[in-house]
Amino acid sequence: MAIKVTKTSRVNPATNSSHDSLLLPLTFFDLRWIKFHPTERVLFYKLHKHSSYHSLILPKLEHSLSTVLHHYLPLVGRLRWDPQDPKPHILVLPNDYVTLIVAESDADFSLLSRKGTRPETEIRSLVPELPASRDDSVFVLALQVTLFPNQGFSIGVTAHHSAMDGRSMSMFVRSWAHVCKHGNIGELTPCLDRTVINVPASLDARILEVVSYFSEDKTSSRSLKLPPSEEISPDTVRITLELTRENVEKLKERAKNENRLGSPVPESYFGSCVLSVGCFGHKAGVVSGEDGFVNAVEIISDSVRGVGSLDVEALCELYIDGTMRVEPGTQTVSIVGSNRFGLYQSDFGWGKPVACETVSIDRNEAFSMSERRDESGGVEIGLCLKKCEMDLFIDLFQNGL
């Protein structure tokens, strides 16, 4: 597959003059991710027979991006950590911008957007890298629109996790789509009020200690440079598996959409508002034997029940204490995303996406979870493995159902 960059634009927020400055403090939930690799997603859209990509679609995407950035102003800023400040913040200055890469690919659109196994290196080429960073300043967003001539196009989104979590990223993309299709942002105006996060300020210093503990750069605890990205092996493949409503019932998996912050956080809150619930202190043999699946279910269930009665301060303390017991380099497996983000509602005016993928799972041994693309209920699960490992996993997965 060959991909060719045809244009790189600097998109400023739409305004009558240079936009005002903004300083947005980071909360406890933002600070956890200051040295975490970016969140990357790609959405695939089919081109209709009479679609005018160069004369209509691309100009509308760029114009509507400028409009929506006026409402999502933190995304044009930089993550900064000045010497006199105890913690980082997002700073927006006049003339700040978001980088938009326009590219073309000769790859098979239908192959990359299907649910079967696909080469991960080709998927990864559809999301941009964040622009080069300094120790004290990091870009928080980059975008890429890639045309597959006579087939479709994709929109790749790369975002710093401290600027927004998966839910906020989905809200941004849906807002962009709404502006592109309808000319206005509708009811998706983001809430930037950090006072709704009621975590004691005393925990900020403690979570920064956790970040420093796991940082690969031990020379400067205040450096914001992200860890280098590892090359993806050519034999790494991606697959999207489905659990129908019936599968979910059969496996007795249940999730409650509860707010853990005591007082509710607005649905439109923009930032990071997620914290991992870890299962610490268990040896690998507990889940690798004949009763491994049953043991894993019991461990996870006990962990979920254990946080049910905790307030947010106690939950944050539990997370910090448990995380600090994990040695750097320990292999972990995580689940990212949700089937409630609504990314498949992102219609820019030419139809809903035919596929949405969380690209960043190829770098952190994670499963992705999202709603099914036909929006019929159930869950889509994304996974990246070496080809030989994937064949074994598919066999185990299908037999397990």
C-alpha positions in Angstrom: 0.0 0.0 0.0 1.2 3.5 -0.8 0.0 6.6 0.9 0.7 10.1 -0.4 0.4 13.3 1.5 -1.1 15.9 -0.8 -1.5 18.9 1.6 -0.8 19.9 5.2 -2.9 22.7 6.6 -2.9 24.7 9.8 -6.5 25.2 10.8 -7.4 28.1 13.1 -10.7 28.4 15.0 -13.3 30.5 13.1 -13.5 33.9 14.6 -13.7 37.5 13.5 -10.2 38.2 14.9 -7.4 36.3 16.5 -9.0 34.2 19.2 -8.5 35.0 22.8 -6.1 33.3 25.1 -7.2 30.4 27.4 -5.6 28.7 30.3 -7.3 25.4 31.3 -6.1 23.7 34.4 -5.7 19.9 34.4 -7.7 17.8 36.9 -6.7 14.7 38.7 -8.1 12.6 35.8 -6.2 14.6 33.2 -2.9 14.4 35.0 -2.9 10.5 35.0 -2.3 10.6 31.2 0.3 13.3 30.7 2.9 10.8 29.5 0.5 8.2 28.0 0.7 7.6 24.3 -2.0 9.4 22.3 -5.5 8.1 21.7 -6.0 7.3 18.0 -9.2 6.6 16.1 -10.1 6.3 12.4 -13.6 6.5 10.8 -14.3 5.1 7.3 -16.9 6.7 5.0 -18.0 5.3 1.6 -18.1 7.7 -1.4 -21.4 7.8 -3.2 -21.4 7.6 -7.0 -21.8 11.3 -7.6 -19.8 12.5 -4.6 -17.5 15.5 -5.3 -14.6 14.9 -3.0 -12.2 17.6 -4.0 -14.7 20.3 -4.8 -17.2 19.7 -2.0 -16.4 17.1 0.7 -12.8 18.2 1.5 -13.6 22.0 1.6 -16.6 21.4 3.8 -14.6 19.2 6.2 -11.9 21.9 6.5 -14.4 24.8 6.9 -16.5 23.0 9.5 -13.4 22.0 11.4 -12.5 25.7 11.8 -16.0 26.4 13.0 -16.1 23.6 15.5 -12.7 24.5 16.9 -14.1 27.8 18.0 -16.2 25.8 20.5 -13.5 23.3 21.3 -10.8 25.9 21.8 -8.5 23.7 24.1 -7.8 21.5 21.1 -5.8 24.2 19.3 -3.6 24.8 22.4 -0.6 23.2 23.8 -0.1 21.1 27.0 2.5 23.1 29.0 4.3 22.8 32.3 6.0 26.0 33.3 8.8 26.0 35.9 6.8 28.0 38.4 3.7 25.8 38.2 3.0 22.7 40.3 1.2 20.9 37.5 0.7 21.2 33.8 -2.1 23.1 32.0 -3.5 23.6 28.5 -2.6 27.0 27.1 -4.2 28.5 24.0 -2.6 31.6 22.5 -3.7 33.8 19.6 -3.0 32.1 16.2 -2.7 28.6 17.7 -3.9 25.9 15.2 -4.6 22.3 14.6 -2.6 20.4 11.9 -4.8 18.8 9.2 -3.1 16.3 6.9 -4.7 15.5 3.5 -3.6 12.3 1.9 -4.5 9.7 -0.8 -4.1 5.9 -0.5 -4.2 3.2 -3.1 -5.3 0.6 -0.6 -8.4 -1.5 -0.7 -11.0 0.5 1.2 -13.4 -2.4 1.6 -10.6 -4.6 3.1 -9.5 -2.0 5.6 -13.1 -1.2 6.7 -14.4 -4.7 7.1 -14.5 -6.8 10.3 -12.2 -9.6 9.3 -8.4 -9.7 9.7 -6.6 -6.7 8.2 -2.9 -5.6 8.1 -2.4 -3.2 11.0 0.4 -1.3 9.3 -2.1 -0.1 6.7 -4.7 0.9 9.3 -2.0 2.8 11.3 -1.0 4.9 8.3 -4.4 6.5 8.4 -3.9 8.4 11.7 -1.4 11.2 12.0 1.4 11.6 14.6 1.1 14.6 16.9 3.5 17.3 15.8 7.0 17.2 17.4 6.9 18.2 21.1 9.3 19.9 23.5 10.0 19.1 27.1 7.6 21.8 28.2 5.1 22.0 25.4 3.0 19.4 23.5 0.4 19.6 20.8 -2.9 18.0 21.8 -4.6 17.2 18.5 -3.8 16.2 14.9 -6.2 15.1 12.1 -5.8 13.3 8.8 -8.3 12.9 5.9 -7.3 10.2 3.5 -9.0 9.6 0.1 -9.4 6.2 -1.4 -10.2 7.2 -5.0 -13.6 5.9 -6.2 -14.0 4.0 -2.9 -14.3 6.2 0.2 -12.3 8.3 2.6 -11.2 8.1 6.2 -10.9 10.6 9.0 -8.0 9.9 11.5 -7.9 11.6 14.9 -4.9 11.6 17.2 -5.4 13.3 20.6 -3.4 13.7 23.8 -5.2 11.7 26.5 -4.8 14.5 29.0 -6.8 16.8 26.7 -9.7 14.4 26.2 -10.8 10.8 26.9 -12.6 8.6 24.4 -16.0 9.9 25.3 -14.9 13.6 24.8 -13.2 12.6 21.5 -16.4 11.1 20.3 -18.3 14.2 21.3 -15.8 16.4 19.3 -16.1 14.2 16.2 -20.0 14.2 16.4 -19.9 18.0 16.9 -17.7 18.4 13.8 -20.0 16.2 11.8 -23.1 18.2 13.0 -21.5 21.5 12.0 -20.5 20.0 8.6 -24.0 18.7 7.8 -26.2 21.3 9.5 -24.1 24.4 9.7 -24.3 24.6 13.5 -23.1 22.8 16.6 -26.6 21.9 17.8 -26.7 20.7 21.5 -23.1 19.5 21.5 -21.4 22.6 23.0 -18.7 21.3 25.4 -18.6 22.1 29.1 -15.0 23.3 30.1 -15.9 24.0 33.8 -13.2 22.1 35.8 -14.9 22.8 39.1 -17.4 20.0 38.4 -14.5 17.5 39.1 -14.6 17.2 42.9 -11.4 15.4 43.6 -9.3 17.0 46.4 -6.4 19.0 45.1 -4.1 17.2 47.5 -4.3 14.1 45.2 -2.8 15.9 42.3 0.8 15.7 43.6 0.3 12.0 44.4 -0.9 11.1 40.9 2.1 13.0 39.4 4.3 10.7 41.5 2.6 7.7 39.9 3.3 9.2 36.4 6.9 9.8 37.3 7.3 6.3 38.7 6.2 4.7 35.4 8.0 7.3 33.1 10.8 6.0 30.9 12.5 9.4 31.2 14.0 9.4 34.7 16.1 12.5 34.1 13.3 15.0 34.2 10.0 14.3 36.0 8.5 17.5 34.5 9.2 16.6 30.9 6.1 16.4 28.8 7.7 14.5 25.9 5.7 11.4 25.0 7.5 8.0 25.0 8.7 7.0 21.5 6.4 4.8 19.5 7.5 1.3 18.8 7.4 0.1 15.2 4.4 -2.2 14.4 5.5 -5.6 13.2 4.5 -6.3 9.5 2.8 -9.5 10.5 0.5 -7.7 13.0 -3.1 -8.0 12.1 -6.3 -6.4 13.4 -9.7 -8.0 13.8 -13.2 -6.8 14.8 -15.3 -9.3 16.6 -19.0 -9.0 17.5 -21.0 -9.9 20.5 -24.7 -9.7 19.8 -27.3 -8.9 22.5 -27.8 -12.7 22.8 -24.1 -13.3 23.3 -23.9 -10.7 26.0 -26.8 -12.2 27.9 -25.3 -15.7 27.5 -22.0 -14.5 29.0 -23.8 -12.7 31.8 -21.8 -9.6 31.3 -23.5 -6.5 32.7 -22.3 -2.9 33.0 -24.1 0.0 34.9 -23.6 3.5 33.6 -23.1 5.1 37.1 -21.4 8.4 37.8 -18.7 8.0 40.4 -18.1 11.6 41.2 -20.9 12.1 43.8 -22.4 15.1 42.1 -23.2 14.4 38.4 -20.7 15.6 35.8 -22.5 17.2 32.8 -23.0 15.0 29.8 -21.2 17.7 27.8 -18.1 17.8 30.0 -15.0 18.0 27.9 -11.7 16.5 29.1 -10.6 13.3 30.7 -12.9 11.8 33.2 -11.9 8.2 33.4 -9.8 6.1 35.7 -8.7 2.5 35.4 -10.1 -0.1 37.9 -7.2 -2.4 38.3 -7.0 -6.0 39.5 -3.7 -6.1 41.4 -1.7 -8.8 43.2 -2.7 -11.8 41.2 -0.2 -14.2 39.6 -0.5 -15.2 36.0 -1.1 -18.8 36.9 -4.4 -17.9 38.4 -5.9 -17.1 35.0 -3.9 -19.5 32.8 -5.0 -22.8 34.1 -8.1 -24.9 33.4 -10.2 -22.7 35.6 -8.6 -19.5 34.4 -11.7 -18.0 32.8 -13.8 -18.6 35.9 -11.1 -17.2 38.1 -10.7 -14.1 35.9 -14.5 -13.4 36.0 -14.5 -13.7 39.8 -11.5 -11.4 40.1 -13.0 -8.7 37.9 -16.5 -9.1 39.5 -15.0 -8.7 43.0 -13.1 -5.6 41.8 -16.2 -4.0 40.4 -18.3 -4.7 43.5 -15.4 -3.4 45.6 -15.6 0.1 44.2 -19.4 0.3 44.3 -19.6 1.8 47.7 -16.5 4.1 47.5 -16.7 7.8 47.0 -14.4 9.4 44.4 -11.6 10.3 46.9 -11.4 6.7 48.2 -11.5 5.4 44.6 -8.6 7.6 43.6 -6.6 6.6 46.7 -7.3 2.9 45.8 -6.1 3.5 42.3 -2.9 5.2 43.4 -2.0 2.6 46.0 -2.7 -0.3 43.7 -0.8 1.2 40.7 2.3 1.9 42.8 2.5 -1.9 43.7 2.9 -2.7 40.0 6.5 -2.9 38.9 7.5 -1.0 35.7 7.5 -3.3 32.7 4.8 -5.6 34.1 2.6 -6.9 31.3 -0.9 -5.6 31.6 -4.1 -6.0 29.5 -6.7 -3.4 29.4 -10.1 -2.6 27.8 -10.5 0.8 26.2 -13.6 2.5 24.8 -17.3 1.9 25.3 -20.4 0.9 23.4 -22.1 4.1 24.4 -19.8 6.7 22.7 -22.1 7.0 19.6 -19.3 7.4 17.0 -21.5 5.7 14.4 -23.8 8.7 14.6 -21.0 10.9 13.1 -22.7 11.8 9.8 -20.8 14.7 8.1 -23.5 14.9 5.4 -22.6 11.9 3.2 -23.8 9.0 5.4 -22.7 7.4 8.7 -19.3 5.7 8.9 -19.1 2.1 7.8 -16.4 1.4 10.4 -14.8 3.0 13.4 -11.5 1.7 14.8 -9.4 2.5 17.8 -6.0 2.4 16.3 -4.0 3.0 19.5 -4.7 -0.5 20.9 -1.8 -1.8 18.7 0.7 -0.2 21.1 -0.6 -1.0 24.6 -1.9 -4.6 24.6 -5.5 -3.5 24.8 -8.9 -4.6 23.6 -11.2 -1.9 22.2 -14.9 -1.9 22.8 -17.5 0.0 20.8 -21.1 -0.2 19.7 -21.9 -2.4 16.7 -21.7 -0.6 13.4 -25.3 -1.6 12.5 -26.4 0.0 15.8 -28.5 -3.1 16.6 -27.2 -3.5 20.2 -24.3 -5.6 21.4 -20.6 -4.9 21.2 -17.8 -4.8 18.8 -14.4 -5.9 20.1 -11.1 -4.8 18.4 -7.8 -6.6 18.9 -4.3 -6.6 17.4 -2.0 -9.6 17.5 0.7 -11.4 15.4 -1.0 -13.5 12.7 -0.2 -16.8 14.4 -1.5 -15.6 17.7 -4.6 -14.2 16.1 -5.5 -17.5 14.5 -5.4 -19.2 17.9 -7.4 -16.4 19.6 -10.2 -16.5 17.0 -10.5 -20.3 17.5 -10.7 -19.9 21.3 -13.2 -17.0 21.0 -15.5 -18.8 18.7 -15.5 -22.0 20.7 -16.0 -19.9 23.9 -19.3 -18.5 22.6 
